Amino acid sequence: MTHSIAGVSGIAFMLVAVMMPFLIWGLRTLRLTQPIRAELPPDHQAKRGTPLMAGLILLVGVILSAAFHPDPLVLFLCAAFVLFSLVGFADDFKKAAYQDPNGISGKTKLVFQFGFTAALLYVLIHTFSLEPTIEVYRNLTVTLPVIVYVAVMLLFIVGSANAINFTDGLDGLLINVAIPTYFFFFAISSHPEVKLFSLVMIACLLGLFLYNIYPARAFMGDTGSLAIGGSLSFLAVLEKVELLIPILFFVYLAEQLSVILQVWYYKKTKLRLFRMAPIHYHFSLKYGWSENKIVMIFGFISWMCALVSWLIWRFLF
């Protein structure tokens, strides 16, 4: 099985690497390009006109996973990926087609995310017999009433997915941060379906990275980042590692928290806590870090977080 998973992942990487130029050409031809917010730094203004929605290429991984191993759990993970991708696609399409940096409203995105998440949780509980429990320690779990569990997981999944979405702000940033997270799930899971999905997604991200590294030839957009966020959040629920999320998702949560703190602090003082939020912009504007430096450092932190999470999981769960 391991050799088969590696083979499918290799095919996924090659397909993404070969197909990306055609997708970039199609997006550019249709003028589906990234509008840039006026408040972003000057070096970002130069990115105006870069093709958006390159995250569509990640569907190669979804198709290959489902085709190679059409097991219910694989199909579930693919469905979660696609549903969150649809929300991101709607946002990206409005941004690109109308050159509106705001896209669809945040309220609309949240309504669909909560709706899709609720439906997917229903399937997990009733079809896959997911227990309403949270693992605290080896052989020690806390059982919650189903309604409470669903409410907590709704907030966790949607919140985490959006935190991951915030991380997609620099060329190659989210890819570098997400690969270690997917690898963590590949390493700990006893489900071959999870191993397959995680490794195939890593392969697809590596293929996309060839074109998303600075200077990016295309942006994945919310089409990719929300899909990555939704799938990683559901993997955490499936593997019962919710308590490891503050460490495993540290970079994503730091990005999201920086936005929340920036808004709160500005409302209180009319001053900015950070030069710009999410926090990756702060390092660029305040310290003059290049995009590549930020991407490397954040990626390294993500690998360290994945390693520490694995060690805790290995010895305590």
SULGIPE-V97940 format. One record per backbone hydrogen bond with DSSP energy under -1.0 kcal/mol. NH is the residue of the N-H (numbers start at 1). CO is the residue of the C=O. If there is no record, write none. Layout:
BEGIN
nh->[NH/NH]
co->[CO/CO]
END
This chain:
BEGIN
nh->[5/6/7/8/9/10/11/12/13/14/15/16/17/18/19/20/23/24/25/26/27/28/29/30/32/33/34/40/44/45/46/47/48/49/50/52/54/55/56/57/58/59/60/62/63/64/65/66/67/68/69/71/75/76/77/78/79/80/81/82/83/84/85/86/87/88/89/90/91/92/93/94/95/96/97/98/103/109/110/111/112/113/114/115/116/117/118/119/120/121/122/123/124/125/126/127/128/130/133/134/136/137/138/140/142/144/149/150/151/152/153/154/155/156/157/158/159/160/161/162/163/164/165/166/168/169/173/176/177/178/179/182/183/184/185/186/187/188/189/195/196/197/198/199/200/201/202/203/204/205/206/207/208/209/211/212/213/217/219/224/225/226/228/229/230/231/232/233/234/235/236/237/238/239/241/244/245/247/248/249/250/253/254/255/256/257/258/259/260/261/262/263/264/265/266/267/268/269/270/281/283/284/285/286/289/294/295/296/297/298/299/300/301/302/303/304/305/306/307/308/309/310/311/312/313/314/315/316/317]
co->[1/2/3/4/5/6/7/8/9/10/11/12/13/14/15/16/19/20/21/22/23/24/25/26/27/31/50/37/41/41/42/44/45/34/47/32/219/220/53/54/55/56/57/58/59/60/61/62/63/64/65/69/71/72/73/74/75/76/77/78/79/80/81/82/83/84/85/86/87/88/89/90/91/92/93/94/100/105/106/107/108/109/110/111/112/113/114/115/116/117/118/119/120/121/122/123/123/124/131/142/140/140/316/137/134/132/145/146/147/148/149/150/151/152/153/154/155/156/157/158/159/160/161/162/165/167/170/172/173/174/175/178/179/180/181/182/183/184/185/191/192/193/194/195/196/197/198/199/200/201/202/203/204/205/208/208/209/211/51/221/221/222/224/225/226/227/228/229/230/231/232/233/234/235/236/241/242/244/244/245/247/249/250/251/252/253/254/255/256/257/258/259/260/261/262/263/264/265/266/278/279/280/281/282/283/290/291/292/293/294/295/296/297/298/299/300/301/302/303/304/305/306/307/308/309/310/311/312/313]
END
